[in-house]
């Protein structure tokens, strides 16, 4: 069988370098942050070096039976929505266990060579593996690379080798290992250890590792992740230098390590609740969750998308006893290709199609409008939407059960008032029985180009679930500066009963999260305040010094959050002060658990953790302040 061919490399739209620049550009941010993280992580953590193989390392995959599922997809032209032999375009490479492993390795390695340091380039790839066993395969996952098995169970695809992320391109520093993913496969790791040294926007989902998982590059580097869900790790997960991490609905052999904010929700094998030393926040179950949809090949060789069932009070992985949910044939999907217009995409949606968004960058001259209940929009290969002329990139109606996943929204040069909107303002419908989900949805303002947006994501519908959102105003790359990549707020929540698992919001210039809806819940929040306020006068919220990272409106009577961390690094003017990281109304129905503030490198001050409570962090103390509960 011929191995799939790689497309010609696409020139990036901006520089991919992160090691050159002038003060306030990448070199300043990166190396200041490296020094800060190194010093603080040394104080906060006792790293454990991974490498001990679990007793289960040598186990074989129960579902990896060597099944061959027909010809390689992505290489044969055909109907855009044909089920058995779809045309996914040249950036989706589908591998079959009957192919020579050397051919597979050559293609996988070629993708990695392109993507290892291609932080702000335009190439996007999805690497898919049909059910079976792949012996001796080394899948090193670079930028904008999505690695996934095509079985109904993760154990249907068993890679005897590695599916891993390293930080060699930054000399061990993993704090910029963004925008990549692995899902729906199992790994029997070479040497018993499968490294996943990542930061934000690099999820592990529905993966079975028969060994250990180090989440850092070892003693030579720092890391700032991260997210894992519906995963089973037979050995230890070693967090090492990870500042923070969310593990949701998974099963672990053991967890080793802690720095500032490790959160576990519905995890079998989680460490005991303890905060702050070690900083382990443990919640018994996820109150409501549906796992991310995924592509698979059925027994007849036809492609389908599986939509997992909605679960309440969920704990552990969803796939041990068989998949629960529904399959949607690929004939019900419109398979987008880079170059498709927004009008073409909207026409498919209007005809009742779901969307499978193949890897690439999609320039939009009108908003993508999702109006039908139950619509699935599934991005492959970190598919990217780039709005033009200040439009909203993606809008979802106030309807039941929309599932949006696997997308990066890149702000355009003209300011957008809102980049992603769920429900119109004033929406008043209830969707508790079939909520809309945003999963692995990432927003970037600057970095690739000088983007602008007032608000990244606005949620007006009720009962929405967010699951791994990174809403980032760039601190390095191209088009970066206080008056260049402007953005007020990452997330505005107006709907009621909205739940967030894994909310990462960084560097916005005003209140970064503004929560106006009642009965909201957040399980894990990570924030860095903007690095670049030029002075205090430029960063004032009325009479308050600076803006809160997370603010619950005074009108809210019920809100609860677990595991919240906010850090400052005011590089342009270290004398800048933020009065409070968190602002909430003083009412019995609003409760916060396990909070931390950090002054990275002691460059700047956060005076209080929440409201007027909590010790300051600055250059006169250790730079770390913990608060167990509020009120």
C-alpha positions as CSV (number, residue, x, y, z in Angstrom):
1,X,0.0,0.0,0.0
2,X,1.3,3.4,-0.9
3,X,2.0,5.8,2.0
4,X,0.2,9.1,2.0
5,X,2.0,12.0,0.4
6,X,2.8,15.2,2.2
7,X,1.7,18.5,0.6
8,X,4.2,21.2,-0.2
9,X,5.2,23.3,2.8
10,X,3.1,26.5,3.1
11,X,5.1,29.6,3.9
12,X,4.1,31.1,7.3
13,X,2.4,34.4,7.3
14,X,4.7,35.7,10.0
15,X,8.0,35.0,11.6
16,X,8.2,31.7,13.5
17,X,11.2,32.8,15.5
18,X,10.8,33.2,19.3
19,X,14.5,33.8,20.1
20,X,15.1,37.2,18.6
21,X,13.7,40.6,19.1
22,X,13.8,43.9,20.9
23,X,12.9,44.6,24.5
24,X,9.2,43.6,25.0
25,X,9.4,41.1,22.1
26,X,9.9,37.3,22.3
27,X,13.4,37.2,23.6
28,X,12.6,39.4,26.6
29,X,9.4,37.6,27.5
30,X,10.8,34.1,27.1
31,X,14.0,34.5,29.0
32,X,12.4,36.6,31.8
33,X,9.8,33.9,32.2
34,X,12.3,31.1,32.1
35,X,14.3,32.7,35.0
36,X,11.1,33.3,37.0
37,X,9.8,29.8,36.5
38,X,13.1,28.2,37.3
39,X,13.4,30.0,40.6
40,X,9.8,29.6,41.7
41,X,9.5,26.0,40.6
42,X,12.6,25.2,42.6
43,X,11.0,26.6,45.7
44,X,7.6,25.0,45.2
45,X,8.3,21.5,43.9
46,X,10.4,18.5,44.6
47,X,10.7,17.1,41.1
48,X,10.6,13.3,40.5
49,X,12.5,12.0,37.5
50,X,10.3,9.7,35.5
51,X,11.4,6.5,33.9
52,X,10.3,3.6,36.1
53,X,8.2,1.2,34.1
54,X,4.9,0.2,35.4
55,X,4.1,-3.5,35.8
56,X,1.5,-3.0,33.1
57,X,4.0,-1.6,30.6
58,X,4.4,-4.8,28.7
59,X,0.7,-5.5,28.5
60,X,-0.8,-5.8,25.0
61,X,-3.9,-3.9,23.8
62,X,-7.0,-5.9,24.3
63,X,-8.6,-4.3,21.2
64,X,-5.5,-4.1,19.0
65,X,-6.2,-7.0,16.7
66,X,-4.4,-5.9,13.6
67,X,-7.6,-5.2,11.6
68,X,-6.9,-3.7,8.2
69,X,-9.5,-1.2,7.2
70,X,-9.1,-0.7,3.5
71,X,-7.2,1.8,1.4
72,X,-5.5,4.9,2.9
73,X,-7.8,7.9,3.0
74,X,-6.7,11.4,2.1
75,X,-4.9,10.3,-1.1
76,X,-7.7,9.5,-3.5
77,X,-10.0,12.1,-4.9
78,X,-13.7,11.4,-4.4
79,X,-17.0,12.8,-3.2
80,X,-16.6,15.3,-0.5
81,X,-18.9,13.4,1.9
82,X,-18.5,9.8,0.7
83,X,-18.5,7.4,3.8
84,X,-16.1,4.6,2.8
85,X,-13.3,6.5,1.1
86,X,-13.5,10.2,2.0
87,X,-11.3,12.9,0.6
88,X,-9.9,14.7,3.7
89,X,-7.4,16.7,1.6
90,X,-3.6,16.5,1.6
91,X,-3.0,17.6,5.2
92,X,-4.8,14.5,6.7
93,X,-2.5,11.4,6.6
94,X,-4.2,8.1,7.4
95,X,-2.1,5.1,8.2
96,X,-2.9,1.4,8.1
97,X,-1.1,-1.3,10.0
98,X,-0.5,-3.2,6.7
99,X,1.8,-0.3,5.6
100,X,5.6,-0.8,6.1
101,X,6.5,0.8,9.5
102,X,9.5,2.5,7.9
103,X,7.2,4.3,5.4
104,X,4.9,5.4,8.2
105,X,7.9,6.6,10.3
106,X,9.3,8.6,7.4
107,X,6.0,10.5,6.9
108,X,5.5,11.1,10.6
109,X,9.1,12.3,11.0
110,X,8.7,14.6,8.0
111,X,5.7,16.3,9.6
112,X,7.6,16.7,12.8
113,X,10.6,18.3,11.1
114,X,8.3,20.9,9.6
115,X,6.3,21.5,12.8
116,X,8.8,21.2,15.6
117,X,9.4,24.9,15.9
118,X,6.8,26.2,13.5
119,X,5.0,28.1,16.3
120,X,3.2,30.7,14.1
121,X,3.2,29.0,10.7
122,X,0.2,28.1,8.6
123,X,0.8,24.4,8.1
124,X,-1.7,22.1,9.8
125,X,-1.7,18.3,10.0
126,X,-3.8,15.4,11.3
127,X,-2.2,12.0,11.6
128,X,-4.8,9.2,11.8
129,X,-4.1,5.5,12.6
130,X,-6.5,2.8,11.6
131,X,-7.1,0.0,14.1
132,X,-4.2,-2.4,14.7
133,X,-0.8,-2.6,16.2
134,X,2.1,-0.4,15.1
135,X,5.5,-1.8,16.2
136,X,8.4,0.5,16.9
137,X,6.8,3.8,15.9
138,X,8.0,7.1,17.2
139,X,5.4,9.9,16.8
140,X,7.0,13.2,18.0
141,X,4.1,15.7,18.0
142,X,5.0,19.2,16.9
143,X,2.9,22.4,16.5
144,X,-0.5,22.2,14.8
145,X,-0.4,18.4,14.7
146,X,-3.3,16.3,15.7
147,X,-2.6,12.6,16.3
148,X,-5.6,10.2,16.7
149,X,-6.6,6.6,16.5
150,X,-9.6,5.6,14.3
151,X,-11.0,2.9,16.5
152,X,-14.1,3.1,18.6
153,X,-12.0,2.3,21.7
154,X,-8.5,3.8,22.4
155,X,-7.3,0.2,22.7
156,X,-8.2,-0.5,19.1
157,X,-5.0,1.3,18.1
158,X,-1.9,0.3,19.9
159,X,1.4,2.1,19.2
160,X,4.3,0.1,20.5
161,X,6.7,3.0,20.7
162,X,6.0,6.7,21.6
163,X,3.4,9.4,21.0
164,X,5.2,12.2,22.8
165,X,6.1,15.9,23.1
166,X,9.6,17.1,23.8
167,X,11.0,20.6,24.3
168,X,14.4,20.2,22.6
169,X,13.7,23.1,20.2
170,X,13.7,25.5,23.3
171,X,16.5,23.7,25.2
172,X,14.1,21.9,27.5
173,X,11.7,24.8,28.1
174,X,8.2,23.6,27.4
175,X,6.4,26.8,28.2
176,X,5.7,27.4,24.5
177,X,4.7,23.9,23.5
178,X,1.2,24.9,22.4
179,X,-1.4,23.9,19.8
180,X,-1.2,20.1,19.3
181,X,-3.1,17.1,20.6
182,X,-3.3,13.3,20.8
183,X,-6.5,11.3,21.3
184,X,-8.3,7.9,21.0
185,X,-5.3,5.6,20.9
186,X,-3.1,3.5,23.2
187,X,0.6,3.6,23.7
188,X,2.9,0.9,25.0
189,X,5.9,3.1,25.5
190,X,9.5,2.3,24.6
191,X,11.4,2.2,27.9
192,X,8.1,2.5,29.9
193,X,7.8,6.2,29.7
194,X,5.9,8.5,27.3
195,X,6.7,12.2,27.7
196,X,4.1,14.9,27.2
197,X,6.0,18.1,28.0
198,X,3.4,20.8,27.0
199,X,1.8,24.0,28.1
200,X,-1.7,25.3,27.1
201,X,-3.8,24.1,24.1
202,X,-2.1,20.7,24.0
203,X,-4.7,18.2,25.3
204,X,-4.5,14.5,25.9
205,X,-7.9,12.9,25.4
206,X,-9.2,9.4,25.4
207,X,-5.7,7.9,25.5
208,X,-4.4,4.8,27.3
209,X,-0.7,4.8,28.3
210,X,0.7,1.5,29.5
211,X,3.5,3.1,31.4
212,X,4.4,6.5,32.9
213,X,3.7,10.0,31.6
214,X,6.2,12.8,32.5
215,X,4.6,16.2,31.9
216,X,7.9,18.0,31.6
217,X,11.2,17.8,29.8
218,X,13.1,16.7,32.9
219,X,15.4,18.8,35.1
220,X,16.5,21.0,32.1
221,X,13.2,22.7,31.6
222,X,9.9,24.3,32.8
223,X,6.4,23.7,31.7
224,X,3.0,25.5,32.0
225,X,0.1,23.2,31.1
226,X,-2.2,21.6,30.8
227,X,-5.2,19.3,30.3
228,X,-6.0,15.6,30.3
229,X,-9.4,14.0,30.1
230,X,-10.9,10.5,29.6
231,X,-7.4,9.0,29.9
232,X,-6.0,5.9,31.5
233,X,-2.4,5.9,32.7
234,X,-1.3,2.5,34.1
235,X,1.8,3.9,35.7
236,X,2.7,7.3,37.3
237,X,1.9,10.7,36.0
238,X,4.9,12.9,37.0
239,X,4.1,16.6,36.9
240,X,7.7,17.8,37.6
241,X,7.9,21.5,36.8
242,X,4.3,21.9,35.6
243,X,3.0,25.1,37.2
244,X,-0.6,23.9,37.0
245,X,-2.6,21.0,35.4
246,X,-6.2,19.8,35.1
247,X,-6.9,16.1,35.0
248,X,-10.6,15.3,34.4
249,X,-12.5,12.0,34.4
250,X,-9.5,9.8,34.1
251,X,-7.8,6.7,35.8
252,X,-4.3,7.0,37.0
253,X,-1.9,4.5,38.5
254,X,-0.3,7.2,40.6
255,X,0.2,11.0,40.5
256,X,3.6,12.4,41.6
257,X,4.4,16.1,42.0
258,X,2.9,19.5,42.6
259,X,3.8,23.1,42.0
260,X,1.0,25.7,42.3
261,X,-2.3,24.4,41.1
262,X,-3.1,20.7,40.3
263,X,-6.8,20.0,40.0
264,X,-8.5,16.6,39.7
265,X,-12.1,16.2,38.8
266,X,-13.7,12.8,38.7
267,X,-10.3,11.0,38.7
268,X,-9.8,7.4,39.9
269,X,-6.3,7.3,41.4
270,X,-6.1,11.0,42.2
271,X,-4.0,12.0,45.2
272,X,-5.8,13.0,48.4
273,X,-7.2,16.5,48.7
274,X,-4.5,18.8,50.1
275,X,-3.9,22.5,49.6
276,X,-1.5,24.1,49.4
277,X,1.5,21.9,50.2
278,X,1.2,19.9,48.0
279,X,-1.4,21.9,45.9
280,X,-3.8,19.1,45.1
281,X,-7.5,20.2,44.6
282,X,-9.6,17.0,44.3
283,X,-13.3,17.1,43.3
284,X,-15.1,13.7,43.4
285,X,-17.0,13.9,40.2
286,X,-17.8,16.1,37.2
287,X,-21.4,17.3,37.7
288,X,-22.2,17.2,34.0
289,X,-20.0,16.4,31.0
290,X,-20.0,15.0,27.5
291,X,-16.7,13.9,26.1
292,X,-15.4,15.3,22.8
293,X,-16.8,13.8,19.5
294,X,-14.2,11.8,17.4
295,X,-13.8,10.3,14.0
296,X,-13.6,6.5,13.7
297,X,-13.8,3.6,11.2
298,X,-16.5,1.0,11.7
299,X,-16.2,-2.7,11.1
300,X,-17.2,-2.3,7.4
301,X,-14.5,0.3,6.8
302,X,-17.0,3.3,6.8
303,X,-16.0,6.5,8.6
304,X,-18.3,7.8,11.3
305,X,-18.2,10.4,14.0
306,X,-19.0,9.2,17.5
307,X,-20.7,11.6,19.9
308,X,-20.3,10.4,23.5
309,X,-23.3,10.4,25.8
310,X,-24.0,13.1,28.4
311,X,-23.1,12.0,31.9
312,X,-24.0,13.4,35.3
313,X,-21.8,13.0,38.4
314,X,-19.2,11.4,36.2
315,X,-16.0,9.7,37.4
316,X,-13.3,7.7,35.6
317,X,-13.0,7.0,31.9
318,X,-16.0,6.5,29.7
319,X,-14.7,3.7,27.4
320,X,-13.7,0.9,29.7
321,X,-17.1,-0.9,29.4
322,X,-17.7,0.1,25.8
323,X,-18.6,3.3,24.1
324,X,-21.8,5.0,25.2
325,X,-23.3,7.5,22.7
326,X,-24.4,7.7,19.1
327,X,-22.6,7.4,15.7
328,X,-23.2,9.9,12.9
329,X,-22.3,8.7,9.4
330,X,-19.8,10.9,7.6
331,X,-22.4,11.3,4.8
332,X,-24.2,13.7,7.2
333,X,-21.1,15.9,7.3
334,X,-19.8,18.5,5.0
335,X,-16.0,18.1,4.8
336,X,-14.5,21.6,4.5
337,X,-11.2,22.3,2.7
338,X,-9.0,25.3,3.1
339,X,-10.2,27.8,0.4
340,X,-13.8,27.1,1.1
341,X,-15.7,30.4,1.6
342,X,-17.8,31.2,4.6
343,X,-20.8,31.3,2.2
344,X,-20.1,27.7,1.2
345,X,-19.7,26.5,4.8
346,X,-22.9,28.3,5.8
347,X,-24.8,26.8,2.8
348,X,-23.9,23.3,4.1
349,X,-25.0,24.2,7.6
350,X,-28.3,25.5,6.3
351,X,-28.9,22.2,4.5
352,X,-28.6,20.4,7.8
353,X,-25.0,19.2,7.5
354,X,-22.6,18.8,10.3
355,X,-19.0,20.1,9.7
356,X,-15.8,18.2,9.6
357,X,-13.2,21.0,9.4
358,X,-10.0,19.7,7.8
359,X,-6.6,21.1,8.7
360,X,-5.8,24.6,7.4
361,X,-6.4,28.3,7.9
362,X,-9.8,29.5,6.8
363,X,-10.1,33.2,5.9
364,X,-13.7,34.3,6.7
365,X,-15.5,37.2,5.1
366,X,-18.7,36.4,7.0
367,X,-19.6,34.7,10.3
368,X,-20.0,31.0,10.3
369,X,-23.5,30.6,11.6
370,X,-24.5,27.4,13.5
371,X,-28.3,27.5,13.9
372,X,-29.5,23.9,14.0
373,X,-29.8,22.0,17.3
374,X,-27.4,19.1,17.7
375,X,-25.0,20.3,15.1
376,X,-21.4,18.9,15.4
377,X,-18.5,21.1,14.3
378,X,-15.4,18.9,14.6
379,X,-12.0,20.5,13.7
380,X,-9.0,18.3,12.6
381,X,-5.4,19.3,12.9
382,X,-6.0,22.5,14.9
383,X,-8.1,24.0,12.0
384,X,-8.0,27.8,12.2
385,X,-10.6,30.4,11.5
386,X,-9.3,33.9,10.6
387,X,-12.1,36.5,10.4
388,X,-11.8,39.6,8.2
389,X,-13.2,43.1,8.6
390,X,-13.9,42.8,12.3
391,X,-16.6,40.2,12.0
392,X,-17.5,37.5,14.6
393,X,-15.8,34.3,13.4
394,X,-18.3,31.8,14.8
395,X,-21.9,32.2,16.1
396,X,-24.1,29.6,17.7
397,X,-27.8,30.0,18.1
398,X,-29.6,29.5,21.4
399,X,-30.5,25.9,20.6
400,X,-29.9,22.5,22.2
401,X,-26.8,20.3,21.9
402,X,-24.4,22.0,19.6
403,X,-20.9,20.5,19.9
404,X,-17.9,22.7,18.8
405,X,-14.4,21.2,19.1
406,X,-10.9,21.3,17.9
407,X,-10.7,24.9,16.5
408,X,-8.3,27.8,16.8
409,X,-9.8,31.3,16.2
410,X,-7.1,33.8,15.2
411,X,-8.1,37.5,15.5
412,X,-7.8,39.6,12.3
413,X,-6.2,43.0,11.8
414,X,-9.6,44.8,12.2
415,X,-11.0,44.7,15.7
416,X,-13.8,42.2,16.3
417,X,-16.2,43.1,19.0
418,X,-16.6,39.3,19.8
419,X,-14.8,36.4,18.1
420,X,-17.0,33.5,19.3
421,X,-20.6,34.0,20.5
422,X,-22.9,31.3,21.9
423,X,-26.5,32.5,21.9
424,X,-27.7,36.0,21.2
425,X,-27.6,38.6,23.9
426,X,-30.8,38.2,26.0
427,X,-31.1,34.5,25.3
428,X,-33.4,32.9,27.9
429,X,-33.8,29.3,26.8
430,X,-32.9,26.3,29.1
431,X,-30.7,23.5,27.8
432,X,-29.8,21.4,30.9
433,X,-30.9,18.2,29.2
434,X,-28.8,18.8,26.1
435,X,-26.2,21.5,26.6
436,X,-24.0,23.1,24.0
437,X,-20.3,22.2,24.4
438,X,-17.1,24.1,23.5
439,X,-14.2,21.7,23.7
440,X,-10.5,22.4,22.8
441,X,-11.6,25.8,21.5
442,X,-8.6,28.2,21.5
443,X,-8.5,31.9,20.7
444,X,-5.3,33.8,19.8
445,X,-4.9,37.6,19.5
446,X,-1.6,38.5,18.0
447,X,1.4,36.2,17.6
448,X,0.7,35.2,14.1
449,X,-0.3,38.7,13.0
450,X,-1.4,41.9,14.7
451,X,-4.9,40.8,15.7
452,X,-7.5,42.7,17.7
453,X,-10.7,41.7,19.5
454,X,-12.6,43.3,22.4
455,X,-14.0,40.0,23.7
456,X,-12.7,36.5,22.7
457,X,-15.7,34.4,23.8
458,X,-19.2,35.5,24.8
459,X,-21.6,33.0,26.2
460,X,-25.2,34.1,26.4
461,X,-27.0,30.7,26.3
462,X,-27.6,28.9,29.5
463,X,-26.2,25.5,30.5
464,X,-23.2,25.7,28.2
465,X,-20.2,23.5,29.1
466,X,-16.6,24.7,28.3
467,X,-14.0,22.0,28.3
468,X,-10.4,23.2,27.8
469,X,-10.4,26.8,26.5
470,X,-7.3,28.8,26.1
471,X,-8.0,32.4,25.3
472,X,-4.7,34.1,24.7
473,X,-3.6,37.6,24.0
474,X,-0.1,36.9,22.7
475,X,2.9,38.0,24.7
476,X,5.4,37.1,21.9
477,X,5.5,36.5,18.2
478,X,4.5,39.0,15.5
479,X,2.1,41.9,16.0
480,X,2.6,42.1,19.7
481,X,2.4,45.3,21.8
482,X,0.2,47.3,24.2
483,X,-1.3,49.3,21.4
484,X,-1.0,46.6,18.7
485,X,-2.7,43.3,19.7
486,X,-5.5,44.9,21.8
487,X,-8.1,42.9,23.7
488,X,-10.2,43.8,26.7
489,X,-11.6,40.5,27.9
490,X,-11.1,36.8,27.2
491,X,-14.5,35.4,28.4
492,X,-17.9,37.0,29.2
493,X,-20.5,34.7,30.6
494,X,-24.1,36.0,30.6
495,X,-25.9,32.7,30.6
496,X,-27.1,30.8,33.7
497,X,-25.7,27.5,34.9
498,X,-22.6,27.6,32.7
499,X,-19.8,25.2,33.7
500,X,-16.1,25.5,32.8
501,X,-13.5,22.7,33.1
502,X,-10.0,23.9,32.3
503,X,-10.3,27.7,31.7
504,X,-7.0,29.3,30.6
505,X,-7.2,33.0,30.0
506,X,-4.1,35.2,29.6
507,X,-2.7,38.7,29.1
508,X,-6.0,40.6,28.2
509,X,-5.9,44.3,29.0
510,X,-9.0,44.6,31.2
511,X,-11.0,42.2,33.3
512,X,-10.0,38.8,31.8
513,X,-13.1,36.8,32.8
514,X,-16.4,38.6,33.6
515,X,-19.1,36.3,34.9
516,X,-22.6,37.8,34.9
517,X,-24.7,34.7,34.8
518,X,-26.0,32.9,37.9
519,X,-25.2,29.4,39.1
520,X,-21.9,29.2,37.3
521,X,-19.1,26.7,38.1
522,X,-15.4,26.7,37.2
523,X,-13.1,23.7,37.8
524,X,-9.6,25.0,37.3
525,X,-8.7,28.5,36.2
526,X,-5.2,29.6,35.0
527,X,-4.3,33.2,34.3
528,X,-1.3,35.4,33.6
529,X,-2.0,39.1,33.7
530,X,-0.7,41.2,30.8
531,X,3.1,41.5,30.8
532,X,3.1,44.9,29.1
533,X,1.2,47.7,30.9
534,X,3.5,50.6,30.2
535,X,2.8,52.1,33.6
536,X,0.1,52.2,36.3
537,X,-1.8,55.0,34.8
538,X,-2.4,53.0,31.7
539,X,-3.8,50.1,33.7
540,X,-6.5,51.3,36.1
541,X,-10.0,50.0,36.6
542,X,-11.5,53.3,37.8
543,X,-9.9,53.9,41.2
544,X,-8.6,50.3,41.5
545,X,-5.1,49.5,40.6
546,X,-5.2,47.1,37.6
547,X,-8.0,44.7,36.6
548,X,-9.1,41.5,38.1
549,X,-8.3,38.2,36.3
550,X,-11.7,36.7,37.3
551,X,-14.7,38.8,38.3
552,X,-18.1,37.7,39.3
553,X,-20.7,40.4,39.0
554,X,-22.3,41.9,42.1
555,X,-25.7,40.8,40.8
556,X,-24.8,37.1,40.9
557,X,-26.2,35.2,43.9
558,X,-24.7,31.7,43.2
559,X,-21.2,30.8,41.9
560,X,-18.6,28.3,42.8
561,X,-15.0,27.7,41.6
562,X,-12.1,25.3,42.5
563,X,-8.4,25.7,41.8
564,X,-7.8,29.3,40.6
565,X,-4.4,30.7,39.9
566,X,-3.4,34.1,38.7
567,X,0.2,35.3,38.1
568,X,1.8,38.6,37.3
569,X,5.0,39.5,35.4
570,X,4.9,43.2,34.6
571,X,8.0,43.4,32.4
572,X,7.4,46.9,31.0
573,X,7.1,48.5,34.5
574,X,7.7,46.2,37.6
575,X,6.2,48.8,39.8
576,X,2.7,48.1,38.4
577,X,0.2,46.8,41.0
578,X,-3.0,44.8,40.7
579,X,-5.2,45.3,43.8
580,X,-6.9,41.9,43.5
581,X,-6.6,38.8,41.3
582,X,-10.2,37.8,41.9
583,X,-13.3,39.9,42.6
584,X,-16.5,38.4,43.8
585,X,-19.6,39.6,45.7
586,X,-19.7,39.0,49.4
587,X,-22.6,36.6,49.6
588,X,-23.0,33.1,51.0
589,X,-23.8,31.6,47.6
590,X,-20.5,32.6,46.0
591,X,-17.7,30.3,47.2
592,X,-14.1,29.9,46.0
593,X,-11.8,27.0,46.9
594,X,-8.0,26.7,46.6
595,X,-6.5,29.9,45.2
596,X,-3.0,31.0,44.4
597,X,-1.3,34.2,43.2
598,X,2.3,34.4,42.0
599,X,4.6,37.2,41.1
600,X,6.8,35.6,38.5
601,X,10.4,36.8,39.1
602,X,9.0,39.3,41.6
603,X,8.3,41.6,38.7
604,X,5.1,43.3,39.9
605,X,2.6,43.1,42.7
606,X,-0.8,41.5,43.3
607,X,-1.9,43.0,46.6
608,X,-4.7,40.5,47.4
609,X,-5.9,37.1,46.2
610,X,-9.6,37.8,46.3
611,X,-11.3,41.1,47.2
612,X,-9.3,42.5,50.1
613,X,-8.3,39.0,51.4
614,X,-5.0,37.2,50.9
615,X,-1.3,38.2,51.3
616,X,0.4,40.3,48.6
617,X,3.0,38.9,46.2
618,X,5.9,41.1,45.2
619,X,9.6,41.4,45.5
620,X,9.5,41.7,49.3
621,X,8.3,38.1,49.9
622,X,8.4,34.7,48.4
623,X,6.3,35.7,45.4
624,X,3.6,33.1,46.2
625,X,0.3,33.5,48.2
626,X,-2.2,30.8,48.8
627,X,-5.8,31.0,50.1
628,X,-7.7,27.9,50.9
629,X,-11.3,29.3,50.7
630,X,-13.4,32.4,50.4
631,X,-15.4,33.5,52.2
